[in-house]
Amino acid sequence: MSTTEIFKKEIIKEILEKYRVIWALGHASSLMGWDSETYMPKQAYIDRGVASSEISVLSRSLLLDKDFLSKLDRAKEVYEDLNDYEKGVIRVLDRAVKIYRALPEDLIKEMALTREEARAHWVQARYKSDYNIFKPYLAKNIELSIKAAEYLGYDIDRYDALLDLFEEGLTYRKAKSILDEVASKIKPIFEKVYDEEIFPSKHPLEDVKYDIEAMKEINKEVLKLFNYPWDRARLDISAHPFTTGISLDDVRITTRYEGYDFRRTLYAVLHEYGHALYDLQIDPNFKYTPLEGGASLGIHESQSRFWENIIGRSREFTEILKPVLDEKLHFVRDYDVEELYKYFNIVRPTYIRVDSDQLTYDLHIVLRFRMEHMFINGELTVDDAPEIWNNTMEELLGIKPKRDSEGILQDIHWSIGLMGYFPTYTLGNILSAQIAYSMEKKLGKISDLIIDSRFSDIQNYLKDEIHRYGGMYKPEELIIRATGEDINPEYYIRYLRNKFLTQ
C-alpha cells in the first residue's frame, strides 16, 4: 500500500506536502540532539544551542503559517469524511498547533538555548559530583517550564500542562493516583523479598571488572538475537543511555560502559532496543508525516520495559544469553544459569534509578514526581532540592545518597528541560505487563516463546497491535485497542508477585 492510497483526500495530500519541510527540520534537530550526546566537542554546546533554538523557531513559524493553518481548517471541516489515517494526521497537527500557538517564539528560543547549556553543565557537574555547577541551570529550566505551563494553560494544577506534553491527557491527579497505588502495592513485595532474601541483595559479579571491548561484542550479539537491522540502526556510547528516532530508517541507541557490573550496560541496551523496535516497526507509509512518531512516551516506555524486564530479566532469556556470555566473559563460566538469573534480578535499594531492580524502580519515579510537582508549583527551590531529594530517597528506599552524582545529579532529564517526563516510566512498567498479558492470550506463554527463540513472533505481535499505528491514535485509545481496557496496574502487580514471590 502506498502513501497515496492511505491518504486519499486532496486537502490531506496538500497538508503533507507542506509538512515535509517541518519534518525535515525535525529530522535535523534529532540528528543534532543525538550528536550533542555522543560525538559533539564539549565546547560546541553554545553554537549547538543557537542552532537548535533557531530551528525550533523556524519550525514554529512554518507550523503557524497562514496558508498551512488554512489548509488544516479546511481539513477539519470535512473531518467526518476522512479515514483513520487522515484523522490521525489532523489530530496530531492540531495538537501541535495548539502548543506552538500557546508558546511565544522568544520562549521557545530561550528553552532550546538553555537546554544545550544546561546539558553541558550537567555532564560536568555529574562527573565532578558538584551540584553547584548545575544549580543555576536547573533554576533556569524550572523557571522556563513554569512559564511554558502558564502559557499552555491548565484547569486545576500547573503541572498538568507539562504532563500532557509527554502523555496526552495525563493530569497530576491521575498520575498521583496511579503512582500511589503502585507504590503502596509494590513496597510490601519489596520488603518481603529483601528481608527474607528470596532474591539476593548482593552478588559477586557486581564487582568483577570486564573488558569493555568484549562487552561491546556481547551487546552486539544480543541485538543480533533480535535481528537488529544494522543498516537502519546504530549502537553508540553516551553518558546517559537513550534512543533517537531520527527517521523510520535511522534509529540510534546508546549505552555506557563503566567497566564493572556488566548487567548495567547489557540492560541499558535491552531497554533502548525496545524503544528502537517501536520506531523501526511504524508503518513505513507514515514516512515524512506527523504520524511517524509513537503514540506517547508512556507507550514508548512500555516497549523498552517489556524488552528489558519481561524478556531480558526472565530465566528463559538468561539460558539463551549464557553461552554468549561464557564465550566473551570467561569469568561468567563459574556461574550456572540460576546464579546468573539471580545476578540479573538482585533486589535491594540503590541510589541510581537506571540500575535499580524491578521492585524499587517505581519508588525512584515517585521521588522525582513529587519533586517536579513542588518545583513547578513553587513549593521547592533549587537550594533545598538536594536535601529534599536525599530525605525523600531515605523515606522511600531507606538509603541516603552521600554524593550529588548518586543523588540529584544522576538523571539527564532536568538538564534538557524534561519536566513531566518521569511518570511515563511507571506508566510504561504498568503497560508492559498489561500488553504481555494480552499477548499471552494470543501467542501462549511468553516463557515458551523465549525458550523457542520466537522473538519474531513477539516483534510481529507488537507491530500489529501497537507499533504500526505510530501516532495515529491517542494513547488511551491505542491501549484499549491493544488490550481491551484502559491502563490497569493490576497486571503489573500480579506479574511482580508471581515473579518474586512464587519461586
N, C-alpha and C positions, 0 to 999 in steps of 0.2 A: 504494500500500500504506500503510495507516495504522499508527500506533504500536501500536494494539491487535492488529492482525494479526501484527506482528512478535513482540510479547511476549504469548504466549498463556497461560502458566501464571499462575494467580491469585496465587500467592505472589510472583511477579516483579512483577506489577502493584502489589501492596501495597508492595513494597520501593521501587519507582519513585515511588509516590505520596508516601512519606515522604522520599524523596531530594530531591524538588523544593525543599524548604526549604534543604537543603545546597547544592544547585545555585544557588539564589538568593543565598546568602551568597558563593559563589564568583564569581558574576556581579558583585556589588557590589565585592568585593575587586579583581577585574580592572579595573573601571572606576576605582577609586581608584588602582590602580597606574599605569594609563595617565595619569591626571590628575597624579600625582606627577612624571612625567617630562615633562609638556607645559605645563599651564597653572596648576598649583598655585602660589600665592605662596611665595616662598623660606622665609619664616619659619613656614610652616604644618606643617613636617615633624614637629614633636613631636606635635601633635594628630593628624596622619595616622598616626603610628606607634602611638599609643594606640588609635585606632580599628581599625587593621589587626590589632593584637595581640588585641584583644577579639573581633573577628570570627573570627580563627584559633582561639581557644579555644572559641568557641561552635560552630564547625564541628566541632571535635573532639568536643565533648560530644554533639552530635547523631549523629555517626557511631558513637560508642560507647554510645549509648542502649541500654538493655537490650532494649527491645521491637524496636528496629531489628536488633540483633545476633541476637535470637531468630529473626526472620524470615530473616535471612541464613543461619543454621544450618539452618533448615527447607528452604531452597532448596538448600543443599549436600547434604542428604540425598537429594534427587531429581535430583542434578546430571546423571546419565547420561540422564535423560528430557528434559532441556532442549534447546532448539535452540541454534544457534551464537550467536545474538544474546543469548539469555538466559545462556548460559555466559559470554559476554563481560562481561555486567553483573556476574555473581558474581565473576569473576576480578579485575576492576578494583577492585570494592569490597573484596574480601578482601585485596588488596594494600594498599589504603588503610587498612583497619582495622589490619593488622599494623604499619604505620608509625606510626599515631596511638597505638596501644596502647604502642608502644615509647617514644615521646617524651612526657615529662611535660608537663603543662599549663603549668607555670611556664617551662619551656624554650621551648615554642612561643611563649608570650607575649613572652619576652625576645628571641627571634630576630626576631620581627616588629617589635618596637620598635627594636631595634638596626639593623635593615635600613634603616629610614627615616632614622635619624640618620646612619648611615654613608654612605648615598647622598648626602644633602645636603652632607656634609663632603667627599665625593669630588669633587662638582661644583666646590666652592670650591677644593679642592687642585689639581685639574686645571687650572682657569682660572689659578691663580697659579703653577702648576708647583712646588708646595711639598708634598712627600711628608709632612712632619711634621704637617701639618693632618689628614691621613687616617690616619696610622700607628696611633694608639690605637684607631681604629675597625676597622682591619684586624685588629689583635691580638684585639679582642673577637670579631669574626666567626670568626676561626680557632679561638679558644677554644670558641665555641658549636658550631662544626662538629665539633670533636673530641668534645665531649660528645654531640652527636647521633649520631656514628658509634659511640660506645661503647654508647649505649642501643639503637641499631638492631642492633648485633651484626655479626660478620663471621667468616669461617672462617680466613683467612690474613692479610690486610692490612687495616688500619683504613680505608684509602682506598676499599676495595671497597664499604663501606656507603654512601658518598656517591656513587660512580659509579653504583650501582644505582638511586639515586633518579631519575637523569636518563635512564639507558639500562638498562632492566630486564635483569638477568643479567650486565652488564658487570663485569669484575674488573680489577684493576691488571695482573695477569699478561697477560690477553688484550689489554687496551688497549696495554700496552707493546710486546707482540709486533707488533701492527698498526702502531703509530706508528713503531717501529724499522724495520720493513720498508719502509714508505712513505718515511721519511726517507732510508734508505740507497739507495733506487732513484731518488728524485727529485733528490737532491743532484748526482749526476753529470750529469743532464739540465740542471739549472740552471746548473752550472758551464760546460758546453759552450756553451749558448745565450748566457750572459752574456759569457764570454771571447771567443767568436767573433762576438758582436753579431749573432746570427741574428735576434733581435728587438732593437729599440733599448733602451738603458738610460736614455735621456732623450728628451724630446720638447718642442718649443717650446710646445705647447698647455698644458703643465703650468703655465706661468707667466702665461698670459693670464687677465686678470680678466673675469668675466662679470657680467651684470646678474641679480641674484637673482630678480626678478620674471619675467624671461624664462625662467630656468631652471625656475622653478615651473611655467610653462606647458608646457615640454618634458616634465617629469616626468609631468604630467597626460596629455599626448599619448601618451607611451609606454604608460601604463596603459590608455589608450583602445584601443591596438592589440590589447590582450588582453581587451577588453570588461570592464574592471574595473567591478564593479557599485557605482556611487556611492551607490545607495540602500541598500546593505548594508555599505559600507566607506568608510574615510576615509584621507586622507594629511595628516599634520601634521609638525611640526618638533620635534626633541629633541636633546639633547647627544650621545646615542648612538643611532643608528637601531635600531628594534625593532618587533616586531609583537605586538599583544594581541588574542587571540580572545575577546572578551567574551561573544559567543554566536555561533551559526551565522549569524545575520543582522546581526551587529555586529562587524566585524573592522577593526582600525585599525593602520595602518603609519605610520612616521615616517622622515624623512631629516634631513640637516643641510646647511646652505649655508655654505661657507667663503668664497665669492666668487672663487675661482680653481680651476683644475684641475677642470673641470666633470664629469669622469668619476666623481669621488668621490661626488657626490650622485646621479648617474644610476645607478650600480651599487648603491648603497645601496637605491634604490627597487626595482631589479630583484630584489635579494636578498630584501627584505622582501615583495615581491609573491609570491615562491614560497611563503613561509610563509602568507601570506593565502589564496592559492588552495587550499592544503591545507584550511584551516579552512572555507572557503566551499563546498567540494565534499564535505564529510562528509554522509552520508545524513541528510536532514532529519528522518527518523523518530527520530533519536538525540537530538533536542532535549530538554533538561532531564534527560538521563540521564548515567550515568557514561561512556558511550561517546562523548560529544560531543567529546572531545579527540583529538589524534593518538596514534599508537601509541607514539612515543618521540621524544626530542629528536634522536637521530641520523637517524631517518627524516624528521623535520621539516626538519633541516638539509640533507638530500639534495634536498629540493624547492627550497629557497632557492638552493643552489649550482647546481642544474640550470638555473634560470632566469637566474641571474647570469652563469654561466660558459659552460655548454654552449650555451645560447641566446644570451645577451646579448653575449658576447665572441666570437661567431662572425663570420666575414667576411660571411656572408649577412645577418645581422641588422644589421651595420654599413651595408650597402647600403640596407636599409629605413629605417634611422634617419637617414641622411644628409640627405634632403630636409627632415625635421623640424628638424634642427639648423641647416641653411642658412637656414631661414626665421626662426628665433628668435635664433640667434647668428651674426651676419653674418661674424665672423672665421673661422668654420669653412669658409666658401666657398673659402678659399685652399688647402684641403687636399682631395685626392681620397679616394676610399673606401679605397684601400690605405694611405695615410698615416694616416687616421683609425683604421683597423684596428690599425695598429702602435701608435698612441697608446693605444688601449684595452688593448693587450697588452704594454705596457712590461715588461721583465724586469730587475729589479735588487733588491738587498736594501733594505728600507725599515724604518723604526722602527715604523710604525703597522700593526698587523695588518689592520684593515679596509680599508686602502689597498694591501695587498701583492698581488703578482701570483700567478698560479696555481702557479708553481714554488717560491715561497718561503713561501706561506701556511701549509702544514703544519709548517714549521720553527718558525713562531711558536707553533703549538699544542704542539709538543714542549717548548718553553721553559716554557710555563705548566703543562703536565702534570707536568714534573719538579718545578717549584717547589711546586705543590699537594701533590704526594706528600710532599715534605720538610716542608711546613707541618704537614700532618695527622699525620705520624709524629714530630713534634717534632725534626726534624733541621735546621730553619731558623727563625730568629727574624725578627721584623719589622724589627729594627735592621739585620740583614745583608741583607735582601731586595733593596734597590736594587742593591747591589754584585753579588749573585748574578745578578740579572736582567741587568745590563749585561754581565757577563762571559760569561754563557751566550748572550746575543744575539751577542756578538762571536765566540764559538765556532761557533755555528750559521750565522750570516749574515755574519760578517766586518765588522760595524759595531757601534759602541758609542754608546748614547744620551748626549746631552750635557745633557738636561734631564729632570726627572721626568715631565713631561707626554708626552714621546715614549718613555718607558720604562715604569716600573711603574704609572704613573697612567693609562695610555691606555684601559684597559678598565673598564667599569662592573661587571662580574660579581662581583668580590670584595667590592665595596661592598654588594651586595644578597645576599650570602651564598651565591653560586652556586659552591661548591667541588665540583668533579666534573663541571662542565658542559662545559669546553673540549674534551675528547676527542670530544664528539659532532660537532664541526665537521669533524674529519678523517673520522669515520665517514660524515658527510654527503657529503663530497667523493667518497669511495670509492663510496658507494651511488648517487650521481648518475650516475656513469659506468656502473655496473652496470645501472641502470634504463634508461639511454639505449641500451645495447646490446640489451637485451630489447625495447625499444620499436621499434628499427630492424628487428628480425626480423619485426615485425608490420606496421609502417606504412611501411617503407622508410627511406631515409637522412634523418636529421634536417635535414641541409643543404637537401634538396629541400623538406621541409615548411616550412622557414623562407622559402625563396625564394618559395614559393607562398602565403605568409602563412596556412598551415593551422594556426594556433595553436589553433583549436578542436579539431582532431584530437588535438593533443598534450595539451590540457587533458582531453579526454574519456578518453584512454588512461590518464592519471594518476589520473583519477577512478575508472575501472573497476578498475584494478589496485591502487591504494593508498588514495586519499583517502576513498572512500565508506565504508570499513571503520572509520574513526575509531579508537577504542581497542579494537576488538573482539578483535584477535589480539595475541599477544606480538610484539614487533618482529622477532625471528628467524623466527617462523612467517610473518609477513606478507611478509618479504623472499623467503623460499623460495617462497611462493605467487606472488609477482610476477615473480621472475627464475629460479626453478628451482634456486637454490642459496643457501647462506649467504653472508654478506659475503665478497667476494673482491677484494682490492686490485689484482689483475692488470688488470682492465678500466680502472681509473683510471690506472695507469701506462702502459698501452697508449695510452689517449686522449691523455695528455700527450706521449708520444713522437711520436705521429702529428701532433699539432698544432704542436709546437715544433721538431721535428727534420725533418719532412717538408715542405719548402717548395718 
